[in-house]
Amino acid sequence: MSDTLRACVRSSLAPRAISLLALFACSTPDGVRATDDFFCERNAHTLPVAQTSTGKLLSTPLNAREDNVITITAPEALPLTVTVSPKRPIQPVPSSDGADYLKTIPGFALIRNGGTNGDPVFRGMFGSRLRMLVDGGEMLGACSSRMDAPSAYISPESFDVMTLIKGPQTVLWGPSASAGTLRFERVRPHFDSQRMTLHSNTLAGSSNRLDQSIDATFGNPFGYLRLIGNVSRAGNYLDGNGQRIHSGWRKWNSDLAFGFTPSTDMLIEVTVGRGDGYAHYAGRGMDGTRFRRESIGGRLEQNAIGDVLESIEIQGWYHYADHVMDNYGRRTTYPGVSAIGNWAPMRSNVDRLTLGGRGIGTWQWHNMQLQGGADLQVNQHQKNIGGNWQEDAHFRDGGIFAEAKWRFRAADSLIGGMRLEHTVAQYNAARGVERRSETYPTSFIRLEHRAETLPLMTYAGVGISERFPDYWELITLKSGRDSGQDAFHRLKREKTVQLDLGAHLQLEQLNGWISAYVGQVKDFILFRYDVPCPNANRAENIDARILGGEAGLGYRFNDHWRLESSLAWAFGENQDTRQPLPQIPPFEGQLALIWGKGAWSATGLWRLVAAQHNVSLNEGNVVGKDFSRSAGFSVLSANLTWQAATKINISAGVDNLFNRSYSEHLNLAGNREFGYSSDVPLVEPGRTLWARAGIAF
């Protein structure tokens, strides 16, 4: 298997496609019937889309008119679900990667590396606790310290819809993710005649920021060809003190999708894509000098099959990441490097190959809908040592699942699901090949109620999930203070039991929503940074308690003015020591005042972040640790938008209007090559100006 995969990695895209098609397993449709389950939030910042009975997005008009610059993202449209369109402009300055985009959603935070490619954190949970999918498949990074987190390979504007499912409240999308499941999707276009659609924009900003993207689709009733490309670059930014931070980047992506639609209810689609780039990291000992991505996907959808069996979908994916990092390619001319006494050139080249497939059928009986299927994913990690590729880790995940929805009264629904997962992990250690094989369950149940006299939706759900340790936890670290056993054998699966509660009220002028959770995590995987070398950064299992939530409130004063706000809070406790869990973001609020009249609109956004004193020094995750308490801060930003024509949108803005000097709590300590000590965080960008022009027809 190893030799076959390695040959596949080195070959061209054409034979890779053939290999992938041979590995197709099954995928998951969510049904095709439009339903009133979708709350059509008047102020929600999403493109108009069709919605199915389980939340699947059927189509997005690519020529949809762009709305005002977005400052507060949409509330939950379905219970525990947030859906937004990454093609819409946002503030702060439009994002360069998936993590940068996610930090605009209440509950998300970002561990900053430099100017791009940070690592997302949701509700204080990190890594594989937050599952991230690209058109149904998973794109995994290769760096042992997550310099290329999965979100680094995602260009948000290349996708039509981003959907977040909070907590362990679904079993449809692969191995359990206790914090949430993220899906970046390109939605199937529909053509009733021969025509073309185009979505393109250009952004320019401070620090030589320049983004360009194009998304063009040519189609007719029998098929379509979609071409997507983008380039993004920026120089090293200035912080609020006027100090230049080593943070520049350049990245590009190109994707092609060919769809064949022999009927309105059938789709056969093949996609291919490539990308690459580099990124400067002031918070790391090395920079990322290569982020090469290659992707191939395919799917077969058949809808409207019969009265009981509604639809079936088969999907497969191939993702390959080739990552290079070094401390000289992007740093040789940077002031201060030559003054480092023990500096020596370092370079590392790693890659990861991921193959997978999934499939599902959707059945409907009167007031009950059932979705059931199976999925399989294989990924292989390699290191390039002296020009020779050596496989160090191999993972295989397979699962069978079923999820049902029963509307037992007009206003009440019961949703539940079960999943059985089998994971095999192989570690090619110097002492020989080591292997783990485990089978474990996941389940959830949720009650949803819609009031008869008010536009009010409430829900309560309990999820029970187990998470197998990931590559970063199993392979890259040592654990156990006394045994000397490595993490591959010692670390146990995380077991989470979580209660989720929430409500959503929608009135003509007032809308509000709240989403709260409380959970118990047995065998939570914690990283300790205070263990002496050579066994540094050890990981161990503890028991933890987590709780928190997000809330939003919006009020429309009249046709021209509205106010929007959101709050997010998370708390975690190590129950073994009665100390806080590390890497928990502080309490945060956002307040936006929005004005619009005719073709013009303007927004002022005030972000307020509290101090974080609940820290656990020298503990954290594979990327970062708690190294100090953090101070609170507030930042004011503003933007102005002009709808120059029906298909042309022009906007401009300023982030951090008063040029505040501040640092986020979740942060990497700056690398000493740039004048930082080990306990000084990176400072965020100072005043940033930007302008964006977009066209859609």
C-alpha positions in Angstrom: 0.0 0.0 0.0 2.8 2.4 0.9 4.6 2.0 -2.4 1.3 2.4 -4.3 0.4 5.6 -2.5 3.9 7.0 -2.9 3.8 6.3 -6.7 0.4 8.0 -6.8 1.8 11.1 -5.1 4.6 11.4 -7.6 2.5 10.9 -10.7 0.4 13.3 -12.7 -3.2 14.3 -11.9 -4.7 12.2 -14.6 -3.7 8.8 -13.2 -4.5 10.1 -9.7 -8.1 10.6 -10.9 -8.3 7.0 -12.1 -6.9 5.8 -8.8 -9.5 7.9 -6.9 -12.4 6.8 -9.0 -11.5 3.2 -8.2 -11.7 4.0 -4.4 -15.1 5.7 -4.4 -17.1 4.5 -1.5 -20.4 6.1 -0.5 -21.5 9.7 0.2 -24.4 11.5 1.7 -27.2 13.4 0.3 -29.5 15.2 2.6 -32.7 15.0 0.6 -34.0 17.4 -1.9 -37.4 18.5 -0.6 -37.7 22.2 0.2 -39.2 22.7 3.6 -40.1 25.3 6.2 -37.3 24.0 8.5 -35.1 26.7 7.1 -35.5 30.0 9.0 -35.2 32.6 6.2 -33.5 35.2 8.4 -34.1 38.6 6.9 -30.8 40.0 8.3 -28.9 36.8 7.8 -25.8 37.3 5.7 -26.2 34.4 3.3 -26.7 34.2 -0.4 -30.3 33.1 -1.4 -30.2 29.4 -1.6 -32.6 26.4 -1.7 -32.7 24.5 1.5 -33.6 20.8 2.1 -35.3 19.1 4.9 -32.0 18.5 6.6 -30.3 21.7 5.8 -28.5 20.8 2.5 -28.0 23.7 0.1 -29.1 22.8 -3.3 -28.0 25.8 -5.4 -26.6 29.2 -5.1 -27.3 31.9 -7.7 -23.8 32.8 -8.8 -25.1 36.1 -10.1 -26.6 37.1 -6.8 -26.3 40.8 -6.0 -23.7 41.5 -3.3 -25.1 43.0 -0.1 -23.5 45.4 2.3 -20.2 44.7 3.9 -20.8 42.2 6.7 -19.7 42.8 10.2 -21.7 40.4 12.4 -22.3 36.9 10.9 -25.6 35.2 10.6 -27.4 33.7 13.6 -28.3 30.1 13.7 -30.6 29.4 10.8 -31.3 25.8 11.8 -30.7 24.5 15.4 -27.0 24.5 16.2 -26.3 25.5 12.6 -24.7 28.7 11.2 -24.7 29.1 7.5 -22.8 32.0 5.7 -21.6 32.8 2.2 -17.8 33.2 2.1 -18.2 35.2 -1.1 -19.8 38.1 0.8 -17.3 40.8 1.9 -16.6 41.0 5.6 -14.8 43.2 8.2 -12.1 43.0 9.3 -10.3 43.0 6.0 -11.5 40.0 3.8 -9.7 36.9 4.9 -6.8 35.1 3.2 -7.6 31.6 4.5 -10.3 29.5 6.3 -9.1 30.3 9.8 -9.0 34.1 9.1 -12.6 33.9 7.9 -13.9 31.8 10.9 -12.7 34.3 13.5 -15.6 36.6 12.4 -18.1 34.0 13.7 -19.1 34.2 17.4 -17.3 31.5 19.4 -14.3 31.3 17.1 -10.8 32.5 17.9 -7.5 32.3 16.1 -4.0 31.2 17.2 -1.9 33.7 15.2 1.4 32.6 13.5 2.0 35.7 11.5 -0.2 37.4 8.8 -2.0 34.2 7.6 -2.4 30.5 8.2 -3.4 30.7 11.9 -5.1 27.8 13.6 -8.9 28.1 14.4 -10.2 27.4 17.9 -14.0 27.0 18.6 -15.3 27.3 22.1 -11.7 26.7 23.4 -11.5 23.4 21.5 -8.7 22.9 19.0 -7.4 20.5 16.3 -9.4 17.4 15.3 -12.1 18.3 17.9 -13.2 20.7 15.1 -13.6 18.7 11.9 -13.1 20.7 8.7 -14.4 19.4 5.3 -14.0 20.7 1.8 -16.8 19.6 -0.5 -17.4 16.6 1.8 -13.8 15.5 2.0 -11.1 16.2 4.5 -7.9 18.1 3.6 -5.2 17.4 6.2 -2.0 19.3 6.8 1.4 17.7 7.1 3.5 19.8 9.4 4.2 18.1 12.8 3.5 21.4 14.6 0.5 22.4 12.3 2.3 25.1 10.5 0.0 24.2 7.6 -3.3 23.7 9.5 -6.2 22.3 7.3 -7.6 25.8 7.1 -4.4 27.1 5.5 -5.4 25.2 2.3 -8.9 26.8 2.2 -9.5 30.0 0.2 -12.9 31.1 1.5 -14.0 33.0 -1.6 -13.6 29.8 -3.7 -16.7 28.4 -2.0 -20.4 29.3 -2.0 -21.4 28.2 1.4 -19.8 27.6 4.8 -21.8 25.6 7.3 -21.0 25.1 11.0 -22.7 22.4 13.0 -22.0 23.1 16.7 -21.1 20.3 19.1 -21.5 16.5 18.7 -24.9 16.9 17.1 -24.4 15.1 13.8 -23.1 11.7 12.7 -23.2 12.2 8.9 -19.8 13.7 8.3 -17.1 11.3 9.4 -15.4 10.6 12.7 -16.9 12.5 15.6 -15.8 16.1 16.2 -16.8 17.1 19.7 -16.5 20.9 19.2 -18.2 21.1 15.8 -18.2 20.2 12.1 -17.3 22.8 9.4 -18.2 22.3 5.7 -17.0 24.5 2.9 -19.1 23.7 -0.1 -19.3 24.6 -3.8 -23.0 24.3 -4.7 -24.4 22.8 -7.8 -25.4 25.4 -10.3 -28.7 25.1 -12.3 -29.1 26.3 -15.9 -32.4 26.3 -17.8 -30.6 27.5 -21.0 -27.2 28.1 -22.3 -25.5 30.9 -20.4 -22.5 32.1 -18.3 -22.2 33.4 -14.8 -19.2 35.4 -13.4 -18.2 36.5 -9.9 -14.9 38.4 -9.6 -13.3 40.9 -7.2 -10.1 42.7 -6.5 -9.0 43.9 -3.1 -6.1 46.2 -2.2 -4.9 47.3 1.2 -2.2 48.3 3.6 1.1 46.4 3.7 0.9 45.8 -0.1 -2.2 43.6 0.3 -3.6 42.5 -3.1 -6.2 39.8 -3.7 -7.7 38.9 -7.0 -10.3 36.2 -7.6 -12.5 34.9 -10.4 -15.3 32.3 -10.5 -16.8 31.7 -13.9 -19.4 29.0 -14.9 -20.4 28.1 -18.4 -23.5 25.8 -18.7 -26.7 24.6 -20.2 -29.4 22.2 -19.0 -27.1 19.2 -19.7 -24.0 20.3 -17.8 -21.6 23.0 -16.8 -17.9 23.9 -16.6 -16.8 25.9 -13.6 -13.4 27.7 -13.4 -12.2 29.2 -10.0 -8.9 31.0 -9.4 -7.5 33.3 -6.8 -4.2 35.0 -5.8 -3.6 36.7 -2.5 -0.5 38.4 -1.2 0.6 40.8 1.5 3.9 42.2 2.9 4.9 42.3 6.6 2.4 44.3 8.5 2.9 47.1 11.0 1.6 46.7 14.5 0.0 49.5 16.5 3.5 50.6 17.7 4.8 51.0 14.2 7.0 47.8 14.4 7.2 45.7 11.3 6.1 42.1 12.0 7.5 39.2 9.9 4.2 38.2 8.5 3.9 38.5 4.7 2.6 35.8 2.4 1.7 34.9 -1.1 -0.7 32.1 -2.1 -2.7 31.0 -5.1 -5.4 28.4 -5.9 -7.1 27.1 -9.1 -10.0 24.7 -9.3 -12.1 23.2 -12.1 -15.4 21.4 -11.9 -17.1 19.6 -14.7 -20.7 18.6 -14.2 -23.0 16.4 -16.4 -26.7 16.7 -15.7 -28.6 14.2 -18.0 -31.8 15.1 -16.1 -32.8 17.7 -13.5 -32.5 15.0 -10.8 -29.1 13.6 -11.6 -25.6 15.0 -11.4 -22.2 13.5 -12.3 -19.4 15.8 -11.3 -15.6 15.7 -11.4 -13.4 18.3 -9.8 -9.6 19.0 -9.9 -7.6 21.7 -8.1 -4.1 22.9 -7.3 -2.5 25.6 -5.1 0.7 26.7 -3.5 2.3 29.6 -1.6 4.5 30.7 1.2 4.1 32.4 4.5 6.3 34.3 7.0 5.9 33.3 10.6 7.2 35.6 13.3 6.0 33.2 15.9 7.9 30.2 14.7 11.5 29.1 14.2 10.9 28.5 10.5 8.8 29.9 7.7 6.5 28.0 5.4 8.1 28.1 2.0 5.8 25.6 0.2 2.1 24.8 0.7 1.4 22.7 -2.4 -2.1 21.3 -2.7 -3.5 18.9 -5.2 -7.2 17.8 -5.0 -9.4 15.5 -7.1 -13.1 14.8 -6.3 -16.1 13.1 -7.9 -19.7 12.6 -7.0 -22.8 11.0 -8.4 -26.2 12.3 -7.2 -29.6 10.8 -8.0 -32.6 12.6 -6.5 -36.4 12.0 -6.7 -36.0 8.3 -7.0 -39.3 7.2 -5.5 -41.9 7.8 -2.8 -39.8 6.2 0.0 -36.2 6.2 -1.2 -35.7 9.9 -2.1 -32.1 10.2 -3.1 -28.7 8.6 -3.1 -25.2 10.1 -3.5 -21.8 8.6 -4.0 -18.7 10.7 -3.4 -14.9 10.3 -3.4 -11.9 12.6 -2.8 -8.2 12.8 -3.1 -6.1 15.5 -1.3 -2.4 15.8 -1.3 -0.4 18.4 0.7 3.3 18.9 0.1 4.8 21.2 2.8 8.3 22.7 3.1 9.5 24.8 6.0 12.9 26.4 6.6 14.6 29.2 8.5 16.6 30.8 5.6 14.6 31.0 2.4 12.5 33.9 3.6 14.7 35.3 6.4 18.2 35.8 5.0 17.7 39.6 4.5 15.7 40.1 7.7 17.4 42.4 10.2 18.9 40.5 13.2 19.2 37.0 11.8 23.0 37.3 11.4 23.3 38.3 15.1 22.0 34.9 16.4 24.9 33.1 17.9 23.8 29.5 17.5 21.8 30.0 14.3 22.1 27.1 11.8 20.2 26.5 8.6 17.2 24.1 9.0 14.8 22.6 6.4 12.0 20.1 6.6 9.8 18.6 3.9 6.7 16.5 4.8 3.6 15.5 2.9 0.2 13.9 3.5 -2.0 11.9 1.1 -5.7 11.5 1.9 -8.1 9.3 0.0 -11.7 8.8 1.0 -15.2 8.1 -0.1 -18.7 8.2 1.4 -22.3 7.5 0.5 -25.8 7.6 1.8 -29.4 7.1 1.0 -32.3 9.3 2.2 -35.7 7.7 2.9 -38.9 9.4 3.8 -42.0 7.9 5.4 -44.8 10.4 6.2 -43.4 12.5 9.1 -40.1 10.6 9.4 -36.8 11.0 7.4 -33.9 8.6 7.7 -30.4 9.0 6.3 -28.0 6.1 6.5 -24.7 5.2 4.9 -21.0 4.5 5.3 -17.7 6.3 4.8 -14.0 5.4 4.6 -10.9 7.6 4.7 -7.2 6.6 4.5 -4.3 9.0 5.0 -0.6 8.5 4.9 2.1 10.9 6.3 5.7 11.0 5.0 9.0 12.7 5.7 11.6 13.5 3.1 14.9 12.5 4.7 18.0 13.0 2.5 15.9 12.9 -0.6 14.2 9.7 0.3 10.5 9.6 1.3 9.8 7.6 4.5 6.3 6.9 5.7 6.0 7.5 9.5 2.2 7.2 10.0 -0.8 5.6 8.4 -4.4 6.1 9.5 -7.6 4.4 8.3 -11.1 5.4 9.5 -14.3 3.7 8.5 -17.8 4.2 9.8 -21.4 3.3 9.4 -24.1 5.7 10.5 -27.8 6.5 10.5 -29.6 9.8 11.4 -33.3 10.2 11.7 -35.8 13.0 12.0 -39.3 12.5 13.3 -41.9 15.3 13.3 -44.3 13.9 15.8 -46.3 17.1 16.1 -46.6 20.1 13.8 -44.4 22.1 16.2 -42.1 19.4 17.5 -39.4 17.3 16.0 -37.1 14.7 17.4 -33.7 14.2 15.8 -31.2 11.5 16.6 -28.3 9.6 15.2 -25.8 6.8 15.8 -22.4 6.0 14.4 -20.0 3.1 14.8 -16.4 4.0 14.0 -13.4 1.8 13.4 -9.9 3.4 13.4 -6.6 1.8 12.6 -3.4 3.7 13.2 0.1 2.6 12.2 3.4 4.2 13.4 6.6 3.3 11.7 9.0 3.9 14.6 12.7 3.2 14.6 12.1 0.2 16.8 9.6 -1.3 14.3 6.0 -1.0 13.1 3.5 -0.3 15.9 -0.3 -0.5 15.4 -3.5 0.4 17.2 -7.0 -0.7 16.2 -10.1 0.4 18.0 -13.9 0.5 17.5 -16.1 3.0 19.3 -19.6 4.6 19.1 -21.1 8.1 18.7 -24.7 9.1 19.2 -26.9 12.1 19.8 -30.5 13.0 20.3 -32.2 16.5 20.1 -35.7 17.9 20.6 -36.8 20.9 18.6 -39.9 23.0 19.3 -41.5 25.8 17.4 -43.9 27.9 19.3 -47.4 28.3 17.8 -48.0 31.9 18.9 -44.5 33.3 18.5 -41.8 33.0 15.8 -39.7 31.2 18.4 -37.6 28.1 18.0 -36.1 26.3 21.0 -34.0 23.1 21.2 -32.2 20.8 23.6 -29.8 18.1 22.6 -27.4 15.6 24.2 -24.4 14.3 22.3 -22.0 11.4 23.3 -18.9 11.3 21.2 -15.5 9.6 21.2 -12.4 10.9 19.5 -9.4 8.9 18.5 -6.1 10.8 19.1 -4.9 12.4 15.9 -1.5 12.4 14.2 -0.2 15.4 16.2 -1.1 13.8 19.5 0.0 10.2 18.7 3.1 10.5 16.6 4.9 13.8 17.3 5.1 13.7 21.1 6.2 11.7 24.1 3.9 11.1 27.0 4.1 9.6 30.5 6.5 11.0 33.1 7.6 7.6 34.5 7.0 5.0 31.9 8.8 6.5 28.9 6.1 5.1 26.6 5.3 7.3 23.6 1.9 8.8 23.1 1.0 6.3 20.4 0.4 3.6 23.1 -0.4 5.7 26.1 -3.0 8.2 25.0 -6.7 7.2 25.4 -9.6 8.3 23.3 -11.4 11.4 24.4 -15.0 10.8 25.5 -17.4 13.8 25.5 -20.9 14.0 26.9 -22.4 17.4 26.0 -25.8 19.1 26.5 -26.6 21.8 24.0 -29.5 24.3 24.5 -30.7 27.2 22.4 -33.4 29.5 21.2 -34.0 31.7 18.2 -36.6 34.5 18.1 -37.5 36.4 14.9 -39.8 39.4 15.0 -40.3 42.1 12.4 -37.9 44.5 14.0 -36.1 42.4 16.6 -34.3 39.1 16.3 -32.3 37.3 18.9 -30.6 33.9 19.4 -28.7 32.0 22.1 -26.7 28.8 22.0 -25.3 27.3 25.2 -23.5 24.1 26.1 -22.1 22.2 29.1 -20.0 19.1 28.8 -17.9 16.5 30.6 -14.8 15.3 28.8 -13.1 12.1 30.1 -9.5 11.6 29.0 -9.2 15.0 27.5 -5.8 15.2 25.8 -3.6 18.0 27.3 -0.2 19.1 26.2 2.4 20.0 28.9 5.4 22.3 28.0 7.2 22.2 31.3 8.7 18.7 30.9 12.5 18.8 30.4 14.0 17.9 27.1 14.4 15.6 25.2 10.8 14.6 26.1 9.4 18.1 25.7 5.8 18.9 24.9 4.4 15.7 26.5 0.7 14.9 26.1 -1.5 13.2 28.7 -5.1 12.4 29.5 -7.1 14.3 32.1 -10.7 14.8 32.9 -12.2 18.1 32.1 -15.4 20.1 32.3 -16.5 22.7 29.7 -19.3 25.2 29.4 -20.2 28.4 27.6 -22.2 29.7 24.7 -22.9 32.4 22.1 -25.7 34.9 21.7 -26.8 37.6 19.3 -29.3 40.4 19.2 -30.4 42.6 16.3 -32.8 45.5 16.2 -34.0 47.4 13.1 -34.9 51.0 14.1 -36.3 51.9 10.7 -35.6 51.3 7.0 -32.2 52.9 7.2 -30.7 52.0 10.6 -30.2 48.8 12.5 -28.1 47.5 15.4 -26.5 44.1 15.6 -24.5 42.5 18.5 -23.0 39.2 19.6 -21.4 37.7 22.7 -19.2 34.6 23.1 -17.9 33.0 26.3 -16.1 29.7 27.0 -14.8 28.1 30.2 -12.9 24.9 30.8 -11.6 23.3 34.0 -9.0 20.5 34.5 -10.9 18.4 37.1 -7.8 16.5 38.1 -6.0 19.7 39.3 -9.0 22.1 39.7 -7.1 24.5 37.5 -8.4 26.2 34.3 -8.0 24.4 31.0 -5.4 26.2 28.8 -5.9 28.0 25.6 -9.5 29.2 26.4 -10.4 32.5 24.6 -11.7 35.3 26.8 -15.2 36.7 26.9 -15.8 38.7 23.7 -18.6 41.0 22.4 -19.2 42.8 19.1 -21.5 45.7 18.5 -22.3 47.0 15.0 -24.3 50.1 13.9 -25.4 49.8 10.2 -26.9 52.5 8.0 -28.2 52.0 4.5 -30.0 54.2 2.0 -30.3 53.5 -1.7 -27.0 52.4 -3.2 -25.0 53.4 -0.1 -24.4 51.8 3.2 -22.0 52.3 6.1 -21.1 50.2 9.2 -19.2 50.9 12.4 -18.0 47.8 14.3 -16.8 47.9 17.9 -15.1 44.7 19.1 -14.6 44.4 22.9 -12.5 41.6 24.4 -12.1 41.1 28.2 -8.9 40.2 30.0 -8.2 36.5 30.5 -6.9 35.6 33.9 -8.0 31.9 33.8 -4.8 30.4 32.5 -2.7 27.3 33.1 0.9 28.2 32.5 3.0 26.0 30.3 0.0 23.9 29.2 -1.8 24.0 25.9 -2.1 22.2 22.6 0.4 21.2 19.9 0.5 24.8 18.5 0.5 27.0 21.6 0.6 27.2 25.3 -0.6 29.6 28.1 2.5 31.7 28.9 0.8 34.6 30.6 -2.4 36.3 31.4 -3.7 38.7 28.8 -5.2 42.2 29.0 -8.5 43.2 27.6 -8.8 45.6 24.6 -11.3 47.2 22.2 -11.0 47.9 18.5 -13.1 50.1 16.3 -13.5 49.5 12.6 -15.6 51.1 9.9 -16.5 50.6 6.2 -18.5 52.2 3.4 -20.2 50.4 0.5 -21.5 51.7 -2.8 -23.6 49.6 -5.1 -22.3 51.3 -8.3 -24.6 49.3 -10.5 -26.8 46.2 -10.2 -23.8 44.0 -10.8 -21.0 46.1 -9.4 -20.2 46.6 -5.7 -17.4 48.9 -4.3 -16.4 49.0 -0.7 -13.7 50.5 1.4 -12.8 50.3 5.1 -10.4 50.8 7.9 -9.7 48.2 10.6 -8.3 49.2 14.0 -9.2 52.8 13.3 -7.3 54.3 16.3 -4.2 52.2 15.6 -4.4 50.4 18.9 -1.5 48.2 20.0 -2.9 44.9 21.4 -2.4 41.1 21.4 -4.9 38.3 21.4 -4.9 35.8 24.2 -4.5 32.9 21.9 -1.2 33.6 20.4 2.3 32.3 19.7 5.1 33.9 21.5 7.3 35.7 19.0 10.4 34.0 17.8 13.7 35.3 19.2 15.0 36.0 15.8 12.7 39.0 15.7 13.6 40.5 19.1 10.9 38.8 21.2 11.4 36.9 24.4 9.8 33.5 24.9 6.9 35.0 26.9 6.0 38.0 24.7 3.0 37.5 22.3 2.8 38.7 18.8 1.1 42.1 18.4 -1.9 42.4 16.1 -1.9 44.6 12.9 -2.3 48.3 13.5 -4.5 50.6 11.4 -5.3 48.8 8.1 -6.9 50.5 5.1 -8.5 48.4 2.3 -10.7 48.8 -0.7 -12.6 46.1 -2.7 -14.4 46.1 -6.0 -16.6 43.2 -7.0 -18.7 42.2 -10.1 -21.3 39.5 -10.4 -23.5 38.7 -13.4 
